[in-house]
């Protein structure tokens, strides 16, 4: 009898709901983050503002800032020091941090200074990268993440979206500046005067914010794109009617002839931007009309566009003013730096809370796409094929680690 009760109790205990073993969480980890000064004098942004540094320091992390790193965005060394950062007078110590935060990809010399096994978070910018750049990252076993591919939990590309918003709004302000110089014309519209005609090529984020700004100034806009659904989505986002058209051989040339401003914001998801405005079309445009080619970093969609920079931003061809600077957001570096800080501060705090960069990659699938080099391995298929480098699947590397 006692034995049967014992057996019954045994079976009952198996059948009863059991407590789930709790996940063993990693202890939080102090991050040592370096902010070196950008090498290019045309790049004025910085990834973290003094306010962001203060938040990170209060969360137990160490920030190393090179003297003058925030000057281009109007942040002083004293502000960073007051926020709790350590100010250093050469890039060496900042580049030897566990995590290096930059805007531009590091130069060969900067990679040499980086600590083996450390983490790089910066833009990637395929333009100007060569095989040696990636070989150096592999040799030093550096884990590298690209700004352009950083996603949030909803799958949105946070940095691209933020910088596109800035570029879109800025493109109209830039056009206004050069239109007033060339035509002595005010961009927009006032009572009794015909409104400025603005043609926008593309219907993505850049186009949306260019359109918002132009409409806010009272301009008349015409938006062209290769896909009807994108035009419909843009009209819904703006909540008002305006001229839209699919890019074709009839409507676009006519609109360009009448345009005072053209914002080229057409982008390709893969490869270079399609060329939709020919040199012949540009020849037919008004004298001193303004083209702002925001898509120039992907090759541009205006045949007459040539790469320019912030020091010498415009040139004139066939009587038309061309502005083709690839990093427009650097023009408003203070605003852009705050925007970047808003994205990376919570990411870094979470990274510290869950145990570091590796844990962040391991436990957040939406973070994987940003990683193109991981501990001596190239984990991005396009880079592997383009530069003939060995590819390793990041998910398999992480699974092996488990």
C-alpha positions in Angstrom: 0.0 0.0 0.0 2.8 2.4 1.0 4.6 1.5 -2.2 1.6 2.2 -4.4 1.1 5.6 -2.7 4.8 6.3 -3.2 4.5 5.5 -6.9 1.3 7.6 -7.3 3.0 10.5 -5.7 6.0 10.0 -8.0 3.7 10.0 -11.1 1.7 12.9 -9.8 4.7 15.0 -9.4 5.7 14.4 -13.0 2.2 15.3 -14.3 1.9 18.4 -12.2 3.0 21.7 -13.8 6.7 22.2 -13.2 8.5 25.5 -12.7 10.4 26.7 -15.7 14.1 27.1 -15.1 14.8 30.8 -15.3 17.2 32.2 -18.0 20.6 32.9 -16.5 21.2 36.4 -17.5 24.7 37.8 -18.1 25.9 40.4 -15.7 26.0 43.9 -17.1 29.3 44.9 -18.5 31.2 48.2 -18.5 31.8 49.4 -22.0 34.9 51.4 -22.8 33.9 53.6 -25.8 36.3 55.7 -27.8 35.3 58.8 -29.9 38.3 59.8 -32.1 38.3 63.0 -34.1 37.4 62.5 -37.7 40.3 62.7 -40.1 38.3 64.4 -42.9 37.9 68.1 -42.3 34.6 67.9 -44.3 33.0 65.5 -41.8 31.8 67.5 -38.8 29.4 65.1 -37.1 30.1 63.1 -34.0 28.1 60.0 -32.9 27.5 61.0 -29.3 26.7 64.4 -27.9 27.8 65.5 -24.4 24.3 64.8 -23.1 24.5 61.2 -24.4 28.0 60.8 -22.8 26.5 61.9 -19.5 23.8 59.3 -19.7 26.3 56.5 -20.6 28.7 57.5 -17.8 25.8 57.4 -15.3 25.1 53.9 -16.5 28.7 52.9 -15.6 30.4 53.1 -18.9 33.8 54.8 -19.7 34.0 57.4 -22.5 37.2 58.5 -24.1 37.0 61.5 -26.3 39.8 62.9 -28.4 40.4 66.7 -28.0 38.3 68.6 -30.6 36.3 65.6 -31.7 33.0 67.4 -31.2 34.1 70.9 -32.3 32.7 70.6 -35.8 29.2 70.0 -34.3 29.7 72.9 -31.8 30.4 70.7 -28.8 33.4 71.7 -26.7 35.9 69.6 -24.8 34.7 71.2 -21.6 31.2 70.0 -22.2 32.4 66.4 -22.7 34.6 66.6 -19.7 31.8 67.9 -17.6 29.6 65.0 -18.8 32.2 62.6 -17.4 34.3 61.8 -20.5 38.1 61.4 -20.4 39.6 63.9 -22.8 42.8 62.7 -24.6 45.2 64.6 -26.8 45.9 62.1 -29.6 43.7 59.5 -31.3 45.7 56.5 -29.9 43.8 55.9 -26.7 40.4 56.5 -28.3 41.1 54.0 -31.0 42.3 51.5 -28.5 38.9 51.4 -26.7 36.8 48.3 -26.7 34.2 50.0 -28.9 35.2 52.7 -31.4 32.5 55.0 -32.6 33.2 57.0 -35.8 31.3 58.6 -38.7 33.7 57.8 -41.5 35.3 54.4 -41.8 38.7 54.3 -40.2 41.8 54.8 -42.3 44.5 52.1 -42.6 46.5 54.0 -40.0 43.5 54.1 -37.6 42.9 50.4 -38.0 46.5 49.7 -37.0 46.0 51.6 -33.8 42.8 49.7 -32.9 43.0 46.9 -30.3 42.8 43.3 -31.7 39.3 41.9 -31.0 37.7 45.3 -30.5 34.5 46.6 -32.1 34.1 49.3 -34.7 30.8 51.1 -35.3 30.9 53.5 -38.3 29.6 54.1 -41.8 30.8 51.6 -44.3 30.5 53.5 -47.6 31.5 51.1 -50.3 32.8 54.0 -52.4 36.5 54.2 -51.7 36.8 50.9 -49.8 39.3 48.3 -51.1 40.2 44.7 -50.3 43.0 45.8 -48.0 40.5 47.6 -45.7 38.6 44.4 -45.0 41.7 42.2 -44.8 43.0 44.5 -42.1 39.8 44.1 -40.1 40.0 40.3 -40.4 43.7 40.3 -39.5 43.0 42.2 -36.2 39.8 40.2 -35.5 37.8 43.4 -35.3 34.0 43.1 -35.1 32.7 45.8 -37.5 29.1 47.1 -37.8 27.9 49.5 -40.6 25.7 52.5 -39.8 23.7 52.0 -43.0 22.5 48.5 -41.9 21.6 49.2 -38.3 18.0 48.2 -37.8 15.5 48.7 -35.0 13.1 46.1 -33.8 10.5 47.0 -36.5 13.1 46.4 -39.2 13.6 50.1 -40.1 17.1 51.3 -41.0 17.3 53.9 -38.2 20.5 55.8 -39.3 19.5 55.9 -43.0 16.1 57.1 -42.1 17.4 59.9 -39.8 20.0 61.1 -42.2 17.5 61.0 -45.1 15.1 63.2 -43.1 17.9 65.7 -42.6 19.1 65.5 -46.3 15.5 66.0 -47.6 14.8 69.1 -45.5 18.3 70.5 -46.2 18.0 70.0 -49.9 15.3 72.6 -50.2 17.1 75.0 -48.0 20.3 74.6 -50.1 18.2 75.1 -53.3 16.7 78.2 -51.8 20.2 79.6 -51.1 21.5 79.1 -54.6 18.2 80.0 -56.3 18.3 83.4 -54.6 21.9 83.9 -55.8 21.3 82.7 -59.4 17.8 83.9 -60.2 17.2 86.4 -57.3 14.1 84.3 -56.7 12.6 83.4 -53.4 11.8 79.7 -53.1 8.2 79.3 -52.2 5.2 81.5 -52.9 3.8 84.8 -51.7 0.5 86.6 -52.6 0.4 87.8 -56.2 3.6 86.0 -57.3 3.6 82.6 -59.0 5.0 79.9 -56.7 8.4 78.3 -57.4 8.3 75.0 -59.3 10.1 72.2 -57.6 10.5 68.8 -59.2 11.4 65.9 -56.9 12.7 62.6 -58.3 11.9 59.7 -56.0 9.3 59.1 -53.4 11.3 57.8 -50.4 12.3 59.4 -47.1 14.5 62.1 -48.7 11.7 63.0 -51.1 9.1 63.0 -48.3 11.0 65.6 -46.3 12.0 67.6 -49.3 8.3 67.8 -50.3 7.2 68.7 -46.7 9.7 71.6 -46.6 8.9 72.8 -50.1 5.1 72.7 -49.5 5.6 74.5 -46.2 7.4 77.3 -48.1 4.5 77.6 -50.5 6.2 76.0 -53.6 4.5 74.0 -56.2 5.8 70.4 -56.3 5.8 67.6 -58.8 7.0 64.2 -57.7 8.2 61.5 -60.0 9.1 57.9 -59.2 9.5 54.5 -61.0 6.8 52.9 -58.9 3.2 53.9 -58.5 2.8 52.4 -55.0 5.6 54.7 -53.7 3.8 57.8 -55.0 0.6 56.7 -53.4 2.4 56.1 -50.1 4.0 59.5 -50.2 0.7 61.3 -50.9 -0.9 59.4 -48.0 2.1 60.4 -45.7 1.8 64.1 -46.6 -2.0 64.1 -46.4 -2.6 66.5 -49.3 -2.8 66.5 -53.1 0.0 67.4 -55.4 1.2 66.4 -58.9 2.7 62.9 -59.1 3.8 60.9 -62.1 5.6 57.7 -63.1 8.9 58.6 -64.7 8.5 58.4 -68.5 9.7 60.1 -71.7 6.9 62.7 -71.9 6.0 64.2 -68.5 9.4 64.4 -67.0 11.1 66.5 -69.7 8.2 68.9 -69.7 8.3 69.3 -65.9 12.1 69.9 -66.0 11.8 72.7 -68.5 9.5 74.6 -66.2 11.4 73.7 -63.0 13.2 76.2 -60.8 14.6 73.5 -58.6 15.2 69.8 -59.0 15.8 67.5 -56.0 17.2 64.2 -57.2 16.3 61.7 -54.5 15.8 58.6 -56.5 17.7 55.6 -55.0 18.3 52.0 -55.9 18.1 49.2 -53.4 20.9 47.4 -55.1 23.8 49.0 -57.0 23.9 52.4 -58.6 20.9 54.8 -59.0 19.2 54.6 -62.4 20.1 57.6 -64.7 16.8 59.3 -65.5 17.7 62.9 -66.4 19.9 63.1 -69.5 22.3 65.8 -70.5 19.8 66.9 -73.2 17.1 67.4 -70.6 19.4 69.5 -68.5 20.2 71.7 -71.6 16.5 72.5 -71.9 16.2 73.7 -68.2 16.0 77.4 -67.2 19.1 79.4 -66.8 20.3 79.4 -63.1 17.8 76.6 -62.2 19.2 74.5 -59.3 19.8 70.8 -59.2 20.4 69.2 -55.8 21.6 65.6 -56.4 21.1 63.9 -53.1 21.6 60.5 -54.8 25.2 61.3 -55.8 26.7 58.9 -53.3 25.0 56.1 -55.4 26.2 57.6 -58.7 23.5 60.2 -59.0 20.5 60.1 -61.3 21.4 63.3 -63.3 23.8 62.7 -66.2 25.6 66.0 -65.7 26.2 65.6 -62.0 29.8 65.5 -60.7 30.8 64.8 -57.1 31.4 68.0 -55.1 32.2 68.8 -51.4 31.2 71.2 -48.7 34.1 73.5 -49.5 33.3 73.8 -53.2 29.7 72.5 -53.3 28.4 73.8 -56.7 29.3 74.0 -60.4 27.4 75.3 -63.4 26.8 73.3 -66.5 24.6 74.3 -69.5 23.5 77.3 -67.4 22.2 75.1 -64.5 23.6 75.2 -61.0 24.5 71.7 -59.7 24.9 70.8 -56.0 26.2 67.2 -55.6 27.7 66.8 -52.0 27.4 63.2 -50.8 27.2 63.9 -47.0 24.6 66.7 -46.8 23.8 65.9 -43.2 27.3 67.1 -42.2 26.2 70.5 -43.3 24.0 70.6 -40.2 26.3 68.6 -38.0 24.8 69.7 -34.7 21.3 68.5 -35.6 22.7 65.3 -37.2 24.8 64.5 -34.1 21.8 64.8 -31.9 19.9 62.5 -34.2 22.7 59.9 -34.2 22.9 60.1 -30.4 19.2 59.4 -30.1 19.8 56.1 -32.0 23.0 54.9 -30.5 22.7 55.9 -26.8 19.9 53.4 -26.0 21.6 50.7 -28.1 24.8 51.1 -26.1 23.0 51.1 -22.8 21.2 47.9 -23.8 24.5 46.4 -25.0 26.1 47.1 -21.6 23.1 45.7 -19.7 23.1 42.3 -21.5 26.8 41.8 -21.4 28.5 43.4 -24.3 28.6 43.5 -28.1 28.7 39.7 -28.6 25.6 39.2 -26.4 23.8 42.1 -28.3 24.5 40.3 -31.6 23.6 36.9 -30.2 20.3 37.9 -28.6 18.9 40.4 -31.2 18.2 39.1 -34.7 17.4 42.6 -35.9 21.0 43.7 -35.1 22.6 41.0 -37.3 22.4 42.8 -40.6 24.8 45.5 -39.4 27.7 43.1 -38.8 30.0 42.7 -41.8 33.1 41.5 -39.9 33.1 39.3 -36.8 36.2 38.2 -35.0 38.4 37.5 -38.0 35.6 36.5 -40.4 33.8 38.4 -43.2 30.1 37.9 -42.6 28.6 39.9 -45.5 28.1 38.0 -48.8 28.3 41.1 -51.1 31.7 42.1 -49.6 32.9 38.5 -49.8 32.1 38.3 -53.5 33.2 41.8 -54.5 36.6 41.5 -52.9 37.2 37.7 -53.2 37.3 37.1 -49.4 36.2 34.0 -47.5 32.6 34.3 -46.3 31.4 32.9 -43.0 27.7 32.9 -42.0 27.3 34.9 -38.9 24.5 32.7 -37.6 26.6 29.6 -37.8 29.5 31.4 -36.0 27.1 32.4 -33.3 25.6 28.9 -33.1 29.1 27.4 -32.8 29.8 29.9 -29.9 26.8 28.6 -28.0 
